Amino acid sequence: CAQTALPSFDAATVKASLAGTGGNNIGMTAETLTMRNVTVNICLKFAYDVQDSQISGPDFIDSDRFDIVAKAPGPVSDQGQLKLMMQSLLADRFHLTLHRETRDANVYALLVAKNGPKFHKSVGEGRTMVTGKGTLVAQWAPMKMLADFLSGPMRLRVLDMTGLEGQYDFKFDLMAYAPTNLPQGQEPDVAGMVLSALEPELGLKMDARKAPTEVLVIDHVEKPSEN
């Protein structure tokens, strides 16, 4: 049967970013998606709801950075629709083709530690998540959001296996666990900091294990021509 065409943006500009290797920013209004200083890897994570460890492709997808401004045909209230539009943009402008494979991969299971969680269920409505240098503050957030956030510093997929249903408010501050005597120029072991902080801060722990994991294998991708 014929494949249904994905929804797409009305117009989009893609330009090489001049911001260097600093942070990235993704902003959304009702009709516009703005992505500053993003790699193709970041775009893939946004469009396909995957983590770094679930993407297999050429080196440049994690080094070259772009500024993307994309306008939808009308207001978009469903983020799932926006992700499909991003998939269309990647296919159109980066000539991306990929397939999915299931591989046995190293993952972390996020679990409740023996003394139970140190945060509470949310009251009211709404969702906010604020991240700063080594800090995550979340309100009305499911545990999957925390697991997805932790996949970044752990550099492996983190699976929510806490069994905690519903929405929670929590604050997770890593800075107290940063080493104070690192040699100049040496990066701290952020994954080690997370493992040290999880139980005292949140009453959670992580367990390394193997699990079948869906991987996006990039068959073809190009650096886009600017416009």
ROMIVO-957384 format. One record per residue (C-alpha): residue number from 1; x negated, y negated, z negated. Coordinates in Angstrom, 2 decimals, m for minus. Example, Ala and Ser with C-alpha at 12.3 -4.5 7.8 and 13.67 -1.06 7.14 Angstrom:
@loro=1 | u=m12.30 | v=4.50 | w=m7.80;
@loro=2 | u=m13.67 | v=1.06 | w=m7.14;
END
This chain:
@loro=1 | u=0.00 | v=0.00 | w=0.00;
@loro=2 | u=m1.16 | v=m3.57 | w=0.63;
@loro=3 | u=m2.96 | v=m5.26 | w=m2.25;
@loro=4 | u=m1.10 | v=m8.22 | w=m3.73;
@loro=5 | u=m3.05 | v=m11.46 | w=m3.32;
@loro=6 | u=m4.24 | v=m12.99 | w=m6.57;
@loro=7 | u=m3.02 | v=m16.47 | w=m7.50;
@loro=8 | u=m5.58 | v=m19.13 | w=m6.63;
@loro=9 | u=m6.50 | v=m22.73 | w=m7.35;
@loro=10 | u=m5.40 | v=m25.44 | w=m4.92;
@loro=11 | u=m8.86 | v=m27.00 | w=m4.87;
@loro=12 | u=m12.21 | v=m26.42 | w=m6.55;
@loro=13 | u=m15.67 | v=m27.97 | w=m6.56;
@loro=14 | u=m18.73 | v=m25.89 | w=m7.42;
@loro=15 | u=m22.08 | v=m27.65 | w=m7.91;
@loro=16 | u=m25.44 | v=m26.69 | w=m9.35;
@loro=17 | u=m25.62 | v=m27.97 | w=m12.94;
@loro=18 | u=m28.29 | v=m30.51 | w=m13.84;
@loro=19 | u=m27.88 | v=m29.93 | w=m17.58;
@loro=20 | u=m30.68 | v=m27.37 | w=m17.84;
@loro=21 | u=m30.54 | v=m24.40 | w=m20.20;
@loro=22 | u=m28.47 | v=m26.06 | w=m22.94;
@loro=23 | u=m24.97 | v=m25.16 | w=m24.05;
@loro=24 | u=m21.93 | v=m24.74 | w=m21.86;
@loro=25 | u=m18.45 | v=m26.13 | w=m22.14;
@loro=26 | u=m15.08 | v=m24.82 | w=m20.88;
@loro=27 | u=m12.08 | v=m27.12 | w=m21.04;
@loro=28 | u=m8.50 | v=m26.71 | w=m19.86;
@loro=29 | u=m5.64 | v=m29.11 | w=m19.28;
@loro=30 | u=m2.21 | v=m28.14 | w=m17.91;
@loro=31 | u=m3.48 | v=m28.05 | w=m14.31;
@loro=32 | u=m7.29 | v=m28.28 | w=m14.43;
@loro=33 | u=m10.07 | v=m25.90 | w=m15.49;
@loro=34 | u=m13.42 | v=m27.60 | w=m16.10;
@loro=35 | u=m16.54 | v=m25.50 | w=m16.70;
@loro=36 | u=m19.84 | v=m27.27 | w=m17.35;
@loro=37 | u=m23.29 | v=m25.67 | w=m17.22;
@loro=38 | u=m21.92 | v=m22.13 | w=m16.85;
@loro=39 | u=m23.57 | v=m19.04 | w=m15.39;
@loro=40 | u=m21.77 | v=m16.55 | w=m13.16;
@loro=41 | u=m21.98 | v=m14.24 | w=m16.16;
@loro=42 | u=m19.95 | v=m16.70 | w=m18.29;
@loro=43 | u=m17.39 | v=m16.99 | w=m15.47;
@loro=44 | u=m17.09 | v=m13.20 | w=m15.30;
@loro=45 | u=m16.56 | v=m12.95 | w=m19.06;
@loro=46 | u=m13.82 | v=m15.59 | w=m18.84;
@loro=47 | u=m12.12 | v=m14.08 | w=m15.78;
@loro=48 | u=m12.25 | v=m10.40 | w=m16.72;
@loro=49 | u=m12.25 | v=m10.42 | w=m20.56;
@loro=50 | u=m15.54 | v=m8.54 | w=m20.84;
@loro=51 | u=m18.76 | v=m8.99 | w=m22.81;
@loro=52 | u=m22.37 | v=m9.31 | w=m21.60;
@loro=53 | u=m23.05 | v=m5.61 | w=m22.11;
@loro=54 | u=m20.14 | v=m4.77 | w=m19.75;
@loro=55 | u=m21.61 | v=m6.58 | w=m16.73;
@loro=56 | u=m24.17 | v=m5.01 | w=m14.39;
@loro=57 | u=m25.53 | v=m7.29 | w=m11.68;
@loro=58 | u=m28.52 | v=m9.28 | w=m10.33;
@loro=59 | u=m30.62 | v=m11.49 | w=m12.60;
@loro=60 | u=m29.46 | v=m14.84 | w=m11.19;
@loro=61 | u=m25.93 | v=m14.38 | w=m12.57;
@loro=62 | u=m27.37 | v=m15.05 | w=m16.04;
@loro=63 | u=m29.84 | v=m17.81 | w=m15.11;
@loro=64 | u=m28.45 | v=m20.17 | w=m12.44;
@loro=65 | u=m25.96 | v=m22.67 | w=m13.87;
@loro=66 | u=m23.01 | v=m24.42 | w=m12.27;
@loro=67 | u=m20.40 | v=m27.11 | w=m12.86;
@loro=68 | u=m16.93 | v=m26.05 | w=m11.71;
@loro=69 | u=m13.78 | v=m28.16 | w=m11.58;
@loro=70 | u=m10.69 | v=m26.30 | w=m10.35;
@loro=71 | u=m7.15 | v=m27.63 | w=m9.96;
@loro=72 | u=m4.11 | v=m25.34 | w=m10.08;
@loro=73 | u=m1.03 | v=m25.90 | w=m7.86;
@loro=74 | u=0.98 | v=m26.84 | w=m10.98;
@loro=75 | u=0.96 | v=m26.54 | w=m14.78;
@loro=76 | u=m0.39 | v=m23.18 | w=m16.00;
@loro=77 | u=0.91 | v=m22.10 | w=m19.39;
@loro=78 | u=m0.28 | v=m18.48 | w=m19.19;
@loro=79 | u=m4.02 | v=m18.01 | w=m19.68;
@loro=80 | u=m3.75 | v=m14.65 | w=m17.95;
@loro=81 | u=m2.71 | v=m16.49 | w=m14.79;
@loro=82 | u=m5.72 | v=m18.79 | w=m15.15;
@loro=83 | u=m8.04 | v=m15.78 | w=m15.41;
@loro=84 | u=m6.60 | v=m14.34 | w=m12.17;
@loro=85 | u=m7.20 | v=m17.70 | w=m10.46;
@loro=86 | u=m10.79 | v=m17.58 | w=m11.66;
@loro=87 | u=m11.15 | v=m14.09 | w=m10.17;
@loro=88 | u=m9.96 | v=m15.55 | w=m6.84;
@loro=89 | u=m12.46 | v=m18.41 | w=m7.09;
@loro=90 | u=m15.34 | v=m16.00 | w=m7.75;
@loro=91 | u=m14.34 | v=m13.91 | w=m4.72;
@loro=92 | u=m13.90 | v=m16.97 | w=m2.48;
@loro=93 | u=m16.85 | v=m19.16 | w=m3.46;
@loro=94 | u=m19.39 | v=m16.63 | w=m4.75;
@loro=95 | u=m18.29 | v=m13.84 | w=m2.34;
@loro=96 | u=m18.05 | v=m11.57 | w=m5.35;
@loro=97 | u=m17.12 | v=m7.93 | w=m4.91;
@loro=98 | u=m17.27 | v=m5.43 | w=m7.75;
@loro=99 | u=m16.01 | v=m2.11 | w=m8.98;
@loro=100 | u=m15.38 | v=m0.68 | w=m12.43;
@loro=101 | u=m17.11 | v=2.30 | w=m13.99;
@loro=102 | u=m16.69 | v=3.94 | w=m17.38;
@loro=103 | u=m20.02 | v=4.57 | w=m19.04;
@loro=104 | u=m20.98 | v=5.95 | w=m22.44;
@loro=105 | u=m22.48 | v=2.84 | w=m24.01;
@loro=106 | u=m23.88 | v=1.66 | w=m27.33;
@loro=107 | u=m21.28 | v=m0.38 | w=m29.23;
@loro=108 | u=m20.64 | v=m1.61 | w=m32.75;
@loro=109 | u=m17.49 | v=m0.72 | w=m34.66;
@loro=110 | u=m16.25 | v=m3.57 | w=m36.89;
@loro=111 | u=m14.98 | v=m2.00 | w=m40.12;
@loro=112 | u=m13.69 | v=m3.06 | w=m43.54;
@loro=113 | u=m16.37 | v=m2.70 | w=m46.22;
@loro=114 | u=m15.71 | v=m0.73 | w=m49.43;
@loro=115 | u=m14.49 | v=m3.71 | w=m51.50;
@loro=116 | u=m12.02 | v=m4.91 | w=m48.87;
@loro=117 | u=m11.79 | v=m8.09 | w=m46.77;
@loro=118 | u=m12.63 | v=m11.49 | w=m48.27;
@loro=119 | u=m10.12 | v=m13.51 | w=m46.23;
@loro=120 | u=m6.36 | v=m13.86 | w=m46.08;
@loro=121 | u=m3.47 | v=m13.53 | w=m43.66;
@loro=122 | u=m2.47 | v=m16.74 | w=m41.92;
@loro=123 | u=0.58 | v=m18.71 | w=m42.97;
@loro=124 | u=2.45 | v=m20.84 | w=m40.42;
@loro=125 | u=1.71 | v=m20.98 | w=m36.72;
@loro=126 | u=m0.87 | v=m22.12 | w=m34.19;
@loro=127 | u=m4.37 | v=m20.94 | w=m33.35;
@loro=128 | u=m7.65 | v=m22.76 | w=m33.64;
@loro=129 | u=m11.20 | v=m21.56 | w=m33.40;
@loro=130 | u=m14.15 | v=m23.88 | w=m33.93;
@loro=131 | u=m17.73 | v=m22.75 | w=m33.43;
@loro=132 | u=m20.82 | v=m24.69 | w=m34.37;
@loro=133 | u=m24.46 | v=m23.82 | w=m34.95;
@loro=134 | u=m24.17 | v=m20.43 | w=m36.65;
@loro=135 | u=m20.62 | v=m21.10 | w=m37.88;
@loro=136 | u=m17.19 | v=m19.81 | w=m36.89;
@loro=137 | u=m14.04 | v=m21.28 | w=m38.41;
@loro=138 | u=m10.81 | v=m19.60 | w=m37.29;
@loro=139 | u=m7.15 | v=m20.00 | w=m38.20;
@loro=140 | u=m4.33 | v=m17.74 | w=m37.07;
@loro=141 | u=m6.85 | v=m15.43 | w=m35.39;
@loro=142 | u=m6.57 | v=m11.67 | w=m34.77;
@loro=143 | u=m9.49 | v=m9.46 | w=m35.67;
@loro=144 | u=m10.15 | v=m8.83 | w=m31.97;
@loro=145 | u=m11.09 | v=m12.50 | w=m31.64;
@loro=146 | u=m13.73 | v=m12.05 | w=m34.34;
@loro=147 | u=m14.99 | v=m8.83 | w=m32.72;
@loro=148 | u=m15.27 | v=m10.59 | w=m29.33;
@loro=149 | u=m17.12 | v=m13.52 | w=m30.92;
@loro=150 | u=m19.59 | v=m11.18 | w=m32.64;
@loro=151 | u=m20.31 | v=m9.39 | w=m29.34;
@loro=152 | u=m22.33 | v=m12.47 | w=m28.33;
@loro=153 | u=m24.99 | v=m12.52 | w=m31.06;
@loro=154 | u=m25.02 | v=m8.72 | w=m31.32;
@loro=155 | u=m25.62 | v=m8.45 | w=m27.53;
@loro=156 | u=m23.42 | v=m5.35 | w=m27.52;
@loro=157 | u=m19.68 | v=m4.85 | w=m27.36;
@loro=158 | u=m18.06 | v=m5.02 | w=m30.80;
@loro=159 | u=m14.81 | v=m3.05 | w=m31.21;
@loro=160 | u=m12.22 | v=m4.01 | w=m33.80;
@loro=161 | u=m11.73 | v=m0.87 | w=m35.88;
@loro=162 | u=m10.73 | v=m2.68 | w=m39.10;
@loro=163 | u=m7.09 | v=m1.59 | w=m38.87;
@loro=164 | u=m6.16 | v=m5.15 | w=m39.95;
@loro=165 | u=m3.04 | v=m6.20 | w=m38.04;
@loro=166 | u=m1.73 | v=m9.72 | w=m37.58;
@loro=167 | u=m3.44 | v=m13.11 | w=m37.83;
@loro=168 | u=m6.07 | v=m14.29 | w=m40.33;
@loro=169 | u=m7.89 | v=m17.43 | w=m41.47;
@loro=170 | u=m11.61 | v=m17.09 | w=m42.07;
@loro=171 | u=m14.93 | v=m18.92 | w=m42.06;
@loro=172 | u=m18.17 | v=m17.21 | w=m41.16;
@loro=173 | u=m21.38 | v=m19.17 | w=m41.81;
@loro=174 | u=m24.67 | v=m17.58 | w=m40.74;
@loro=175 | u=m26.97 | v=m20.46 | w=m41.60;
@loro=176 | u=m27.48 | v=m19.34 | w=m45.21;
@loro=177 | u=m28.95 | v=m16.11 | w=m43.81;
@loro=178 | u=m31.43 | v=m17.78 | w=m41.43;
@loro=179 | u=m35.11 | v=m17.12 | w=m42.22;
@loro=180 | u=m36.89 | v=m20.20 | w=m43.56;
@loro=181 | u=m40.51 | v=m19.30 | w=m42.71;
@loro=182 | u=m40.39 | v=m18.41 | w=m39.00;
@loro=183 | u=m43.53 | v=m19.20 | w=m36.98;
@loro=184 | u=m43.03 | v=m22.20 | w=m34.69;
@loro=185 | u=m41.33 | v=m21.25 | w=m31.43;
@loro=186 | u=m40.11 | v=m17.85 | w=m32.67;
@loro=187 | u=m36.38 | v=m17.25 | w=m32.42;
@loro=188 | u=m34.57 | v=m15.82 | w=m35.48;
@loro=189 | u=m33.10 | v=m12.31 | w=m35.35;
@loro=190 | u=m29.47 | v=m13.43 | w=m35.05;
@loro=191 | u=m28.12 | v=m9.86 | w=m34.90;
@loro=192 | u=m29.91 | v=m9.09 | w=m38.15;
@loro=193 | u=m28.46 | v=m12.25 | w=m39.71;
@loro=194 | u=m24.94 | v=m11.15 | w=m38.68;
@loro=195 | u=m25.42 | v=m7.69 | w=m40.20;
@loro=196 | u=m26.70 | v=m9.26 | w=m43.44;
@loro=197 | u=m23.87 | v=m11.81 | w=m43.65;
@loro=198 | u=m20.80 | v=m9.76 | w=m42.74;
@loro=199 | u=m20.18 | v=m8.03 | w=m46.06;
@loro=200 | u=m20.93 | v=m10.90 | w=m48.49;
@loro=201 | u=m19.11 | v=m13.46 | w=m46.32;
@loro=202 | u=m16.13 | v=m11.51 | w=m44.95;
@loro=203 | u=m16.06 | v=m8.10 | w=m46.66;
@loro=204 | u=m16.66 | v=m6.38 | w=m43.32;
@loro=205 | u=m19.44 | v=m4.20 | w=m41.91;
@loro=206 | u=m20.62 | v=m2.80 | w=m38.58;
@loro=207 | u=m21.45 | v=0.72 | w=m37.55;
@loro=208 | u=m23.48 | v=1.50 | w=m34.41;
@loro=209 | u=m22.04 | v=4.26 | w=m32.25;
@loro=210 | u=m21.44 | v=5.39 | w=m28.67;
@loro=211 | u=m18.10 | v=4.87 | w=m26.94;
@loro=212 | u=m16.73 | v=5.08 | w=m23.39;
@loro=213 | u=m16.91 | v=1.50 | w=m22.13;
@loro=214 | u=m15.64 | v=m0.06 | w=m18.91;
@loro=215 | u=m18.44 | v=m1.80 | w=m17.01;
@loro=216 | u=m18.07 | v=m4.28 | w=m14.14;
@loro=217 | u=m20.65 | v=m3.27 | w=m11.51;
@loro=218 | u=m21.32 | v=m6.11 | w=m9.07;
@loro=219 | u=m21.60 | v=m4.81 | w=m5.51;
@loro=220 | u=m22.23 | v=m8.22 | w=m3.94;
@loro=221 | u=m22.51 | v=m11.82 | w=m5.14;
@loro=222 | u=m24.01 | v=m14.95 | w=m3.57;
@loro=223 | u=m25.07 | v=m18.35 | w=m4.79;
@loro=224 | u=m22.31 | v=m20.66 | w=m3.53;
@loro=225 | u=m22.80 | v=m23.46 | w=m1.04;
@loro=226 | u=m22.08 | v=m26.76 | w=m2.79;
@loro=227 | u=m18.91 | v=m28.76 | w=m2.17;
END
